[in-house]
Amino acid sequence: MTEIQITGATGTPPYSVYVCDQTLSYCYLVTGSTTIPPTFTFNPPPPLDGAVSIIVKIIDSTGCEYFEPFSCPVTPTPTPTYTPTPTPTPTDLCYCITAVNTGMTTGSFYYVDCDGVLIEKIPVPADMTIYVCGSNPTLPDQVSITVGGLCISNSCPDPTPTPTTTPTNTPTISLTPTNTPTNTPTISVTPTISLTPTNTPTNTPTVTPSSTPTTGFAYLIIEPLTASTSIGNYMYSNSSPQFFGFSNTTQPSVNAIDFDNELNLYLDYSGWTNGELPTIITSNVPQVTGGVDSFGNPIVSYNFETVQVSAGTISTNAWYTWLIPIGLTNFNYQSEIDVSLSNPNIFTSVLTEPTISVNTFTYTGSTIPPVTYRVYTTYPSNDFLLDNTLNDIYFRGSVVSP
C-alpha cells in the first residue's frame, strides 16, 4: 500500500483519521485533528503498510464515523524466497486455508485469494485461528498454515464429522465397523468460515471443553468504590473530557473521539497492573457452538464462557465492566450478560447499557491487547455494582444481538 490522499471529507471538521484492516478489527490512528481540505496525504502505518486493501475511518468533530475502502494493484517486493506472480484462480482451486497462532504476539502470512489477488501480511493475533479461502499460502510468521478442502462460493465448507477408522482390506470406508467392534469414531469439528465464523450448532455429546476452539478473550475490569479518589484524580489531571471512572458516578462521553480518548486513558491507569486494583480477569470467547465449559454450562458461539470471581477478591462494592474485542462477537453486541452471586449454573440475565456499548475504542496501550473493543456495563443501573466480600461471583455471556 502506497501513499493515500484525501481531498475532501463529509462532516464537521476537524477530523480524526484511522487506518483499519478489512474486518475493522484493528484500527490505527493517523492524525487526531486535521481539516480537509486542503488535501491530507499520508502513508498507512505498520502493520497495515504492506496490505493490499484497507479501510480508512474518518470521525468528525460531532462523532459521526465515515468509512472508505482503499486498494491498490499487487506490487510485491521480490525476496530470495518469494516471487509471487498471481494469476486469476479458478473456483475449483479455491481452498479453505487455516492459520493458527498459538504464540504470544501477532503473526502473519500471505496468500492468493479466490480472485487471484495477492493478499499480503494478513495479521493473526496471539491465540487466534482464522480461516480464509484462496491458495498458495506463503511466508508464515509465527503461524501454522493448513490447506483444507475446496471452498464453496468463496466460503469454507460446513463442518462435518470426520470418523477415524482402522485400515482393513475392505476398499471402502464404512461407518459401521466390522473388524474392529471397539472402534469409536472420534469427532473433530472444522470451523466454517474466516475471521468471523458463523454460528454452527454441533449437537455432539462427545465434544468436550478441551476440544472446543476459541479465538480470543473478553476482559473483566473490577473498579472498587475505594479507588474513586485515585482514579478520579488521575483522569482529571490527564484532561479526561467527562469520564472519571464509574466509581465517581460518571459515564464515558457519547462523542466517539472523546469516548476513545477516555477509555484509552482509563486503561492506561497504572493501578490495573501494579497490584493496587484487582487483576484483570479473562474469559474465552468461543466462535462455534458445542460442548460445555469448565463449569458445565453450554458453550454458545460469540458469548464468553463462565468465569468466577472468588470471594474476597475485593472486600468492598465494585463496578464490574466487560471489554470485548468487536471481532469476537461477530461484530455484534453483547446485549445481555448472565450473573450469579452463588451458583455457577443458576444465573440472572442482565441487560447491558446500549448508550455505552454503541461506541467502540481502539486501545493503543499495553494493559490489554491493542485491538478495537466495546464496553459492556450496566451503569447507571447498579446491577454490576456488586459486593464480592463473602460471595463468589460468576459471569457468562448470555445474548449477542445485531
VEXDREN-2710 file (C-alpha; in Angstrom, 1 decimal):
% VEXDREN-2710
k/r/px/py/pz
1/MET/0.0/0.0/0.0
2/THR/1.5/3.3/-1.1
3/GLU/0.6/7.0/-0.4
4/ILE/-3.1/7.9/0.2
5/GLN/-4.6/11.3/-0.5
6/ILE/-7.9/12.5/1.0
7/THR/-9.0/15.6/-1.0
8/GLY/-12.3/16.1/0.8
9/ALA/-14.5/14.9/3.6
10/THR/-18.1/15.0/4.6
11/GLY/-18.9/16.2/8.1
12/THR/-17.8/18.8/10.5
13/PRO/-14.1/19.4/10.9
14/PRO/-11.7/18.8/12.5
15/TYR/-11.4/15.1/11.7
16/SER/-9.6/12.1/13.2
17/VAL/-8.3/9.7/10.6
18/TYR/-7.7/6.0/11.2
19/VAL/-6.5/3.1/9.0
20/CYS/-8.2/-0.2/9.6
21/ASP/-7.9/-3.8/8.3
22/GLN/-10.7/-5.1/6.1
23/THR/-12.6/-6.6/9.0
24/LEU/-12.4/-3.4/11.1
25/SER/-10.9/-5.4/13.9
26/TYR/-7.7/-3.4/14.1
27/CYS/-7.6/0.4/13.6
28/TYR/-4.6/2.7/13.9
29/LEU/-4.7/6.4/14.4
30/VAL/-3.0/8.5/11.7
31/THR/-4.0/12.0/12.9
32/GLY/-6.1/13.2/15.8
33/SER/-7.2/16.6/14.4
34/THR/-7.0/17.8/10.9
35/THR/-9.0/19.9/8.4
36/ILE/-9.9/18.6/4.9
37/PRO/-9.5/20.3/2.5
38/PRO/-6.6/21.1/2.0
39/THR/-5.6/17.6/0.7
40/PHE/-4.4/15.3/3.5
41/THR/-1.6/12.9/2.4
42/PHE/-0.3/10.0/4.4
43/ASN/1.2/6.5/4.3
44/PRO/-0.6/3.7/6.1
45/PRO/1.1/2.9/9.4
46/PRO/2.5/-0.5/10.3
47/PRO/1.4/-3.3/10.3
48/LEU/-1.0/-2.2/7.5
49/ASP/1.7/-0.5/5.4
50/GLY/2.0/-3.7/3.4
51/ALA/-1.7/-4.5/3.0
52/VAL/-3.2/-4.5/-0.5
53/SER/-6.7/-3.5/0.8
54/ILE/-7.5/-1.3/3.8
55/ILE/-10.4/0.8/5.2
56/VAL/-9.9/4.5/6.1
57/LYS/-12.1/5.5/9.0
58/ILE/-12.8/9.3/9.5
59/ILE/-14.5/10.6/12.6
60/ASP/-15.7/14.2/12.5
61/SER/-16.0/16.6/15.5
62/THR/-19.6/15.6/16.1
63/GLY/-18.6/11.9/16.5
64/CYS/-20.0/10.7/13.1
65/GLU/-18.0/8.0/11.5
66/TYR/-17.3/7.6/7.8
67/PHE/-15.6/4.6/6.1
68/GLU/-13.9/4.4/2.8
69/PRO/-12.2/1.2/1.4
70/PHE/-8.9/1.6/-0.5
71/SER/-6.9/-0.9/-2.5
72/CYS/-4.1/-0.8/-4.9
73/PRO/-2.6/-3.2/-7.5
74/VAL/-0.4/-6.0/-6.3
75/THR/3.2/-5.0/-6.4
76/PRO/5.1/-7.5/-4.2
77/THR/8.7/-6.8/-3.4
78/PRO/10.9/-9.7/-4.6
79/THR/12.7/-11.6/-2.0
80/PRO/15.1/-14.5/-2.2
81/THR/12.4/-16.9/-1.1
82/TYR/9.2/-15.5/-2.6
83/THR/8.5/-14.0/-6.1
84/PRO/4.7/-14.2/-6.5
85/THR/3.1/-14.0/-9.9
86/PRO/-0.5/-14.2/-9.1
87/THR/-3.0/-15.1/-11.8
88/PRO/-6.7/-15.4/-11.7
89/THR/-7.5/-18.5/-9.7
90/PRO/-10.5/-20.6/-10.9
91/THR/-13.1/-21.6/-8.4
92/ASP/-12.1/-25.2/-8.3
93/LEU/-8.7/-24.2/-7.0
94/CYS/-10.0/-22.1/-4.1
95/TYR/-9.2/-23.9/-0.9
96/CYS/-10.0/-23.4/2.8
97/ILE/-6.8/-22.1/4.4
98/THR/-6.5/-22.4/8.2
99/ALA/-3.9/-20.1/10.0
100/VAL/-3.3/-20.9/13.7
101/ASN/-1.3/-18.6/16.1
102/THR/-0.6/-20.3/19.4
103/GLY/2.1/-17.7/20.4
104/MET/2.1/-14.6/22.5
105/THR/2.4/-12.0/19.7
106/THR/0.7/-11.2/16.4
107/GLY/1.8/-13.3/13.4
108/SER/1.0/-13.0/9.7
109/PHE/1.0/-14.8/6.3
110/TYR/0.5/-14.1/2.6
111/TYR/-2.0/-15.9/0.3
112/VAL/-3.7/-15.5/-3.1
113/ASP/-7.5/-15.1/-2.8
114/CYS/-10.1/-16.7/-5.0
115/ASP/-10.0/-13.8/-7.5
116/GLY/-6.2/-14.3/-8.0
117/VAL/-5.3/-11.2/-5.9
118/LEU/-2.2/-11.5/-3.6
119/ILE/-3.2/-10.7/0.0
120/GLU/-0.2/-9.6/1.9
121/LYS/0.7/-9.8/5.6
122/ILE/-2.7/-11.0/7.0
123/PRO/-2.5/-10.4/10.8
124/VAL/-3.2/-13.3/13.0
125/PRO/-3.4/-12.1/16.7
126/ALA/-2.0/-14.2/19.5
127/ASP/-4.0/-17.3/20.5
128/MET/-6.3/-16.9/17.4
129/THR/-7.3/-19.1/14.5
130/ILE/-8.5/-17.5/11.2
131/TYR/-10.0/-19.1/8.0
132/VAL/-9.7/-17.7/4.5
133/CYS/-10.5/-19.0/1.0
134/GLY/-7.7/-19.0/-1.6
135/SER/-4.5/-20.7/-2.5
136/ASN/-0.7/-20.6/-2.2
137/PRO/-0.3/-19.5/1.4
138/THR/3.3/-18.4/2.0
139/LEU/5.7/-16.6/4.3
140/PRO/4.1/-17.7/7.6
141/ASP/5.4/-15.7/10.5
142/GLN/4.5/-17.3/13.9
143/VAL/1.6/-19.1/12.4
144/SER/0.9/-22.7/11.3
145/ILE/-0.8/-23.0/7.9
146/THR/-3.1/-25.9/6.8
147/VAL/-4.7/-26.1/3.4
148/GLY/-8.0/-28.0/3.5
149/GLY/-10.8/-28.8/1.1
150/LEU/-12.3/-26.8/-1.7
151/CYS/-14.3/-23.7/-0.8
152/ILE/-17.9/-23.4/-1.8
153/SER/-19.0/-19.9/-3.1
154/ASN/-15.8/-18.4/-1.5
155/SER/-16.7/-19.9/1.9
156/CYS/-15.1/-22.8/3.8
157/PRO/-17.3/-25.9/3.8
158/ASP/-19.6/-26.5/6.7
159/PRO/-18.1/-28.7/9.5
160/THR/-18.8/-32.4/9.1
161/PRO/-17.9/-35.2/11.5
162/THR/-14.7/-36.9/10.4
163/PRO/-14.6/-40.6/11.6
164/THR/-11.2/-42.1/12.5
165/THR/-11.2/-45.7/11.0
166/THR/-8.9/-48.6/11.3
167/PRO/-7.5/-49.7/7.9
168/THR/-8.8/-53.0/6.6
169/ASN/-8.7/-55.0/3.4
170/THR/-12.1/-53.5/2.5
171/PRO/-11.7/-51.0/-0.3
172/THR/-14.3/-48.6/1.1
173/ILE/-14.7/-46.9/4.4
174/SER/-17.8/-47.7/6.4
175/LEU/-19.2/-46.0/9.5
176/THR/-20.4/-49.5/10.6
177/PRO/-17.3/-51.2/12.0
178/THR/-16.9/-54.8/11.1
179/ASN/-13.4/-56.0/12.0
180/THR/-12.9/-53.6/14.9
181/PRO/-16.0/-53.7/17.2
182/THR/-14.3/-51.4/19.8
183/ASN/-13.5/-48.6/17.2
184/THR/-15.4/-45.4/18.3
185/PRO/-15.4/-42.6/15.7
186/THR/-13.5/-39.5/17.1
187/ILE/-15.5/-36.4/16.2
188/SER/-13.4/-33.3/15.1
189/VAL/-15.0/-30.0/14.2
190/THR/-13.7/-27.9/11.4
191/PRO/-14.9/-24.2/11.8
192/THR/-16.9/-22.9/8.9
193/ILE/-15.7/-19.5/7.7
194/SER/-13.0/-16.9/8.0
195/LEU/-12.2/-14.4/10.8
196/THR/-15.8/-14.3/12.0
197/PRO/-17.2/-17.9/11.7
198/THR/-21.0/-18.4/11.5
199/ASN/-22.9/-19.9/14.4
200/THR/-23.0/-23.7/13.5
201/PRO/-24.5/-25.8/16.3
202/THR/-22.9/-29.1/16.8
203/ASN/-25.1/-31.5/18.7
204/THR/-22.3/-34.0/19.5
205/PRO/-22.2/-35.2/23.1
206/THR/-18.6/-36.3/22.8
207/VAL/-17.3/-32.8/22.3
208/THR/-15.6/-31.5/25.5
209/PRO/-14.3/-28.1/26.6
210/SER/-10.8/-29.0/25.7
211/SER/-11.8/-29.6/22.0
212/THR/-13.9/-26.5/21.6
213/PRO/-11.9/-23.9/19.6
214/THR/-11.6/-20.4/20.9
215/THR/-10.1/-17.4/19.3
216/GLY/-9.6/-14.8/22.0
217/PHE/-10.6/-13.3/25.3
218/ALA/-13.0/-11.0/26.9
219/TYR/-11.6/-8.9/29.8
220/LEU/-13.2/-8.1/33.1
221/ILE/-12.2/-4.9/34.8
222/ILE/-13.0/-4.5/38.6
223/GLU/-13.2/-0.9/39.8
224/PRO/-13.8/-0.7/43.6
225/LEU/-15.5/2.3/45.1
226/THR/-12.5/2.8/47.4
227/ALA/-10.4/3.7/44.3
228/SER/-12.7/6.6/43.3
229/THR/-10.2/9.3/44.5
230/SER/-7.1/7.9/42.9
231/ILE/-8.8/7.1/39.6
232/GLY/-10.7/10.4/39.5
233/ASN/-7.6/12.5/40.2
234/TYR/-5.7/10.6/37.5
235/MET/-8.4/11.0/34.9
236/TYR/-8.9/14.7/35.8
237/SER/-5.2/15.5/35.7
238/ASN/-4.9/13.9/32.3
239/SER/-7.7/16.1/30.9
240/SER/-10.4/13.4/30.5
241/PRO/-13.4/15.2/28.9
242/GLN/-16.1/13.8/31.3
243/PHE/-15.3/10.3/32.4
244/PHE/-13.6/9.9/35.7
245/GLY/-14.4/6.3/36.5
246/PHE/-17.6/4.5/37.3
247/SER/-16.8/4.8/41.0
248/ASN/-17.2/8.5/40.6
249/THR/-20.7/8.1/39.1
250/THR/-19.6/9.3/35.7
251/GLN/-20.2/7.8/32.2
252/PRO/-18.0/7.8/29.1
253/SER/-18.7/10.5/26.5
254/VAL/-21.2/10.0/23.7
255/ASN/-18.8/11.7/21.3
256/ALA/-16.8/8.9/19.6
257/ILE/-13.5/10.7/19.7
258/ASP/-13.8/11.6/23.4
259/PHE/-15.0/8.1/24.1
260/ASP/-11.9/6.6/22.5
261/ASN/-9.6/9.0/24.4
262/GLU/-11.3/8.4/27.7
263/LEU/-11.2/4.6/27.5
264/ASN/-7.5/4.6/26.4
265/LEU/-6.7/6.9/29.4
266/TYR/-8.8/4.7/31.8
267/LEU/-7.0/1.5/30.8
268/ASP/-3.6/3.2/31.0
269/TYR/-4.1/3.8/34.7
270/SER/-1.2/2.0/36.4
271/GLY/-3.4/0.5/39.1
272/TRP/-4.7/-2.2/36.8
273/THR/-1.2/-3.7/36.5
274/ASN/0.8/-2.8/39.7
275/GLY/-1.4/-4.6/42.3
276/GLU/-3.3/-1.5/43.5
277/LEU/-6.6/-2.9/41.9
278/PRO/-7.8/-6.5/41.3
279/THR/-6.1/-8.3/38.5
280/ILE/-7.9/-8.1/35.2
281/ILE/-9.8/-11.4/34.6
282/THR/-10.1/-13.1/31.2
283/SER/-12.6/-15.4/29.6
284/ASN/-12.5/-17.4/26.4
285/VAL/-14.9/-16.2/23.6
286/PRO/-15.8/-19.3/21.5
287/GLN/-16.5/-18.9/17.8
288/VAL/-18.6/-22.1/17.4
289/THR/-21.3/-23.6/19.5
290/GLY/-20.9/-27.0/21.1
291/GLY/-19.9/-28.8/24.3
292/VAL/-19.7/-27.3/27.8
293/ASP/-17.3/-25.0/29.6
294/SER/-15.3/-25.8/32.7
295/PHE/-18.3/-25.0/34.9
296/GLY/-20.6/-27.4/32.9
297/ASN/-22.5/-24.6/31.1
298/PRO/-23.3/-24.8/27.4
299/ILE/-20.7/-23.2/25.1
300/VAL/-22.5/-20.8/22.7
301/SER/-20.7/-19.0/19.9
302/TYR/-19.6/-15.4/20.4
303/ASN/-20.7/-15.5/24.1
304/PHE/-17.8/-15.6/26.6
305/GLU/-17.6/-18.7/28.8
306/THR/-18.3/-18.9/32.5
307/VAL/-15.8/-17.1/34.7
308/GLN/-15.5/-17.0/38.5
309/VAL/-14.5/-14.0/40.8
310/SER/-13.6/-15.7/44.0
311/ALA/-15.0/-14.4/47.3
312/GLY/-12.7/-11.8/48.9
313/THR/-11.0/-10.8/45.6
314/ILE/-12.1/-7.3/46.6
315/SER/-13.7/-6.7/50.0
316/THR/-15.9/-3.8/49.1
317/ASN/-18.5/-2.8/46.5
318/ALA/-17.1/-2.5/43.0
319/TRP/-18.1/-1.9/39.4
320/TYR/-17.6/-4.9/37.1
321/THR/-17.1/-4.0/33.5
322/TRP/-16.5/-6.2/30.4
323/LEU/-14.3/-5.2/27.5
324/ILE/-14.7/-7.5/24.4
325/PRO/-13.0/-7.2/21.0
326/ILE/-15.6/-6.4/18.4
327/GLY/-14.5/-9.3/16.1
328/LEU/-15.1/-11.9/18.8
329/THR/-18.8/-11.1/19.0
330/ASN/-19.1/-11.4/15.2
331/PHE/-19.2/-7.5/15.1
332/ASN/-22.5/-7.6/17.0
333/TYR/-23.3/-6.5/20.6
334/GLN/-23.1/-8.5/23.9
335/SER/-26.6/-7.2/24.8
336/GLU/-27.1/-9.5/27.8
337/ILE/-24.7/-11.0/30.4
338/ASP/-25.6/-13.7/32.9
339/VAL/-24.6/-13.0/36.6
340/SER/-24.8/-15.2/39.7
341/LEU/-23.8/-14.5/43.3
342/SER/-23.8/-18.1/44.5
343/ASN/-24.3/-20.9/41.9
344/PRO/-22.2/-21.2/38.7
345/ASN/-25.2/-22.9/36.9
346/ILE/-28.1/-20.7/38.0
347/PHE/-27.9/-17.1/36.6
348/THR/-29.9/-13.9/36.2
349/SER/-29.6/-12.4/32.7
350/VAL/-28.8/-8.6/32.9
351/LEU/-29.1/-6.1/30.1
352/THR/-26.0/-4.1/29.3
353/GLU/-26.2/-0.3/28.7
354/PRO/-26.6/0.4/25.0
355/THR/-25.6/4.1/25.2
356/ILE/-22.2/2.9/26.2
357/SER/-21.8/-0.2/24.1
358/VAL/-22.8/1.7/20.9
359/ASN/-19.3/3.2/20.8
360/THR/-16.0/1.5/20.1
361/PHE/-12.5/2.4/21.1
362/THR/-9.2/1.2/19.7
363/TYR/-6.8/0.6/22.6
364/THR/-3.1/1.7/21.9
365/GLY/-1.5/0.8/25.3
366/SER/-0.3/-2.4/26.9
367/THR/-2.7/-3.2/29.7
368/ILE/-4.7/-5.5/27.4
369/PRO/-4.1/-6.4/23.7
370/PRO/-4.2/-3.3/21.4
371/VAL/-7.4/-4.0/19.4
372/THR/-10.8/-2.4/19.0
373/TYR/-13.3/-3.1/21.8
374/ARG/-16.8/-2.4/23.0
375/VAL/-17.5/-1.6/26.7
376/TYR/-20.3/-3.6/28.5
377/THR/-21.6/-2.4/31.8
378/THR/-25.0/-1.8/33.4
379/TYR/-24.1/1.8/34.5
380/PRO/-26.1/3.9/35.6
381/SER/-28.1/0.8/36.7
382/ASN/-26.4/-0.8/39.8
383/ASP/-26.8/-4.4/38.5
384/PHE/-23.0/-4.7/38.1
385/LEU/-22.2/-2.8/41.3
386/LEU/-21.5/-5.9/43.4
387/ASP/-20.1/-6.9/46.8
388/ASN/-17.5/-9.7/46.5
389/THR/-16.6/-9.8/50.2
390/LEU/-18.3/-13.1/51.1
391/ASN/-19.7/-14.5/47.8
392/ASP/-18.2/-15.9/44.7
393/ILE/-19.5/-14.0/41.6
394/TYR/-20.0/-15.8/38.3
395/PHE/-20.4/-14.2/34.8
396/ARG/-21.1/-15.7/31.3
397/GLY/-22.1/-14.2/28.0
398/SER/-25.9/-14.6/27.5
399/VAL/-27.2/-12.9/24.3
400/VAL/-25.3/-11.4/21.3
401/SER/-27.5/-9.1/19.2
402/PRO/-27.1/-7.2/15.9
END
